[in-house]
Amino acid sequence: MTTYYISPTGNDTTGAGTSGNPWLTISKAHTSASSGDTVICKSGTYTWASQTFTKSLTIQAETNGLAIFDAALANVTWTFNTSITVA
């Protein structure tokens, strides 16, 4: 099992999914991760479109309560075709 990181200041193109070089989006983390992996969300506000999860992942904030997912008034749907643990 591997731990990956995302950050509102990350980059999906040049990021490596590490704490020091995180990706920007949960979508990139989902695409790159395998079932059983953990995605750590660094503090900040995340905005994005809908996401379908097809892998069993654990998604958690690096600092409890400081990773905010904001749909920016859009209609965003998260679809879970597998088990997701949100910690």
C-alpha positions in Angstrom: 0.0 0.0 0.0 1.2 3.4 -1.0 0.4 6.9 0.3 -0.1 9.7 -2.1 -0.6 13.4 -1.6 -2.7 16.1 -3.2 -2.5 19.9 -2.6 -4.4 23.0 -3.8 -0.9 24.2 -4.9 0.1 20.8 -6.5 0.5 20.0 -10.1 -1.0 17.0 -12.0 1.6 17.3 -14.8 4.9 17.8 -12.8 3.8 16.4 -9.4 4.9 13.0 -8.2 2.2 12.5 -5.6 4.7 12.9 -2.8 4.4 15.1 0.3 7.0 17.5 -1.2 5.7 17.3 -4.8 1.9 16.6 -4.6 -0.6 16.3 -7.3 -3.4 18.9 -7.7 -6.5 16.8 -8.0 -8.2 13.8 -6.5 -8.8 12.7 -10.0 -5.1 12.4 -10.7 -4.6 10.6 -7.4 -7.4 8.1 -8.3 -6.0 7.4 -11.7 -2.5 6.8 -10.3 -3.4 4.9 -7.1 -4.2 1.3 -6.7 -6.9 -0.2 -4.5 -5.7 -0.2 -0.9 -3.7 3.0 -1.2 -4.2 6.2 0.8 -4.6 9.7 -0.5 -3.6 12.5 1.9 -5.2 15.9 1.2 -3.0 18.8 2.3 -4.7 21.8 3.9 -6.5 24.2 1.6 -9.6 24.4 -0.6 -10.1 22.0 -3.5 -12.4 22.6 -6.5 -13.1 20.3 -9.3 -15.8 18.5 -11.3 -17.5 15.1 -10.6 -15.5 12.0 -9.8 -16.3 8.3 -10.1 -14.3 6.1 -7.7 -13.6 2.6 -9.0 -10.8 1.7 -6.5 -10.9 1.1 -2.8 -9.0 4.0 -1.3 -8.6 5.9 2.0 -9.0 9.6 1.6 -8.0 11.8 4.5 -6.9 15.3 5.5 -3.3 15.8 6.5 -4.6 18.1 9.2 -8.1 17.2 10.4 -10.7 19.8 9.3 -8.4 21.8 7.0 -8.9 20.1 3.7 -12.1 21.7 2.2 -13.8 20.4 -0.9 -15.7 23.2 -2.6 -17.9 22.6 -5.6 -18.0 26.4 -6.3 -21.8 26.3 -6.6 -21.6 23.6 -9.3 -23.5 20.4 -9.3 -20.8 17.9 -8.4 -21.4 14.2 -7.9 -19.1 11.6 -6.4 -20.0 8.1 -7.4 -18.6 5.2 -5.5 -18.4 1.9 -7.4 -16.2 0.5 -4.6 -15.5 1.1 -1.0 -14.0 4.4 0.0 -12.9 5.3 3.5 -13.0 9.0 4.3 -11.0 9.6 7.4 
